[in-house]
Amino acid sequence: MGELLRRRPDEPVVLDSEPGAFIFGSWRNVFIGVWESQATTAAVDRMIRATAPLNELYPGGRSTIHYVAHGAGLPTAEVRNHFVDALKNNAENLACVAVVVVGTGFWTSALRSFVTGLRWLSPRSFDFRMNKTSEEVAKWLPVEHAKRTGVELDRRRLVQVIEAWAAPRVRGR
């Protein structure tokens, strides 16, 4: 996978996926995880394996975007701890972390609380923001990402990449 990313650094590359569960990809030095269903320990393990080549390819740092489709399911405490461990183990490689929680109502509030809990337990060495849309991410992330990594991101292209992977899952295709 690392060789593919080296040859095509400006093209979005799917690193791993499981239909109905998640898709993990990379664009430039940004990891994008789209969660269609409840995150599991096994899925977080696959995410960790998918991001490993990015840490080697981008020693100047990378950012991560998690896009959670409406109704994906609230992760368990065990999975929350696994996410926290992943954040701690990758803290020196992370510039920014953005989480997009799509939807409204009780489920959305519960998931936002879950994400807030992740932030409280994770290192403070990277910027961490919760968002409602990909467009919100694109307003903030490129500026902070460039400051921290030296890599500039085109805002429109960033939204296109996120939406290309997330939109079919949001619409249930």
N, C-alpha and C positions, 0 to 999 in steps of 0.2 A: 504494500500500500504506500509506503514511504516513497518508493520510486515513482509511482503514478503522481503523487502530490508534487514531487520535485519537477517532473516534466510539465505539469499543467497547473502551476500555482495560481493563476488567475481564473481558472475554470472551477465551477462548483463540482465537487466529487462526493459521491455517496460512499461513506466508509463502512456502514453496516445498516441493516434494516430488518425489521420483522413486521410483515403485514398486520395491520390492526393494532400494533403495539408502539413502534417507534421507527424513526429514520434518523440516522446520525450522518452528518456530512460536514464538509469543510469547504470554505471559500476564502482564498488568501490565507491569512493567519487567524481565521475565525472558525470556531467549531459551532455548529448549529445542530441542536437536538430537538426534534419534534416528537412530543409524547402524545400518542393517540389514546392510550389506556393507562391504567395505574402502573407507575414505575415499580419494578421488582428488583430484588437484589441481583438476580441474574442479568437483568437489563442494565443495571448500573455497572456491573462487571464488564459487560460488552461495551458500554460507553467508555470506561476506563481504558480498555484495550484499543478502542478506536482512536482515542486522543493521544495515545503514547507516541505515535510517529510525529504528531504536531509539536510535542515538546522538544523532540530532537531537531526537527526542521526549522523551528522558530525560537532559537535561544534568546531572542530579544523580547519574547513574550507573545501571548495570544489572548484573544478574548473568546468568551463562550456565550452563546444565546440558547436558552431553553424556551421552547414554545409549547405551551400546554393547551391542547385542544379542549374545548368545553366538554365536561363530563368524563374526563380521562380517569378520574378516580383518585382519591386521596391516598398518597403513599403511607405505609405503616411506619411506626417509630423505628423499626429495624432498618427500613430503607432510608429514612431520614438520616440515621446515624451513618449509613454507608455513603450517602451524598456528602455529609460533613467530612468524613474521612477523605473522600476524593478531593474535596476543596482544600483541606489541609495539606494533603500530599502533593497537590499541584499549585499551591499558593505562590511559589516563586516563579512559576511560568504564566500565571494569570495576570492580565492587565485589567480586564473588566468582565463582569458577569451580568448579563441581562436575562430576566425571566419575564416572559409574556404569558399572562394568565388570561385566557379568552373566556368571556361569558359574564353572566350576572347571577345574582341569587346566592343562596346559602352555600352551594358547592364552591362558587368562586371565592366567597369570603373565607371559607375553610381552607382552600388551597393557598390563598394569599397569606393567611396566618401560618400555614406550614412553611411557606417561603420566608416569611419574616423570622421564623424560628431558625431556619438554616442560616440566615444572615447573622443572627445573634451568636451562633455557635461557630461560625467560620472566621478565618483570619481577616484582619483589616488591611492587609497589604494590597488588595485590589478593590476597585470600585464595583459596587453591587447595586443594581437598580431593578425594581419591579415595574412592569409596564402593562398596558392594556392592549396595545397594538404594535405591529411591526414598525409603523410610522413613528411611534414614540421612541422606539429603540434607535431608529435612524436619525432622529433629531439629536440624540445625546451621544450614542456610542462612537461614531466616527471621530469626533473631536477628542474625546478622552482617550480613545484607542491610539490615535496618532501621537498624542502627548506621551503616552506610556510605552509605545512600541516603535514609533517612527514610521509606521506603515499607514498610509492614507487609504481610506475606504470611500468609495462613491456611495452616497446615501441612497440614490435611486436603485442602484444595482444591489445594494444590501437588501432592500425591501423586496426586490424581484426574487432574489435567491431564497429568502425566508418564505415568501408566499408560494413560490414554485413547489416547495416541499410541504408547506403547511396547508395550503388552500384545498387540495383534494381531500385531506383528512378532515378538515373543518366541515366540508360539504358532505362528507360521508361517502365519497367515491371509492 
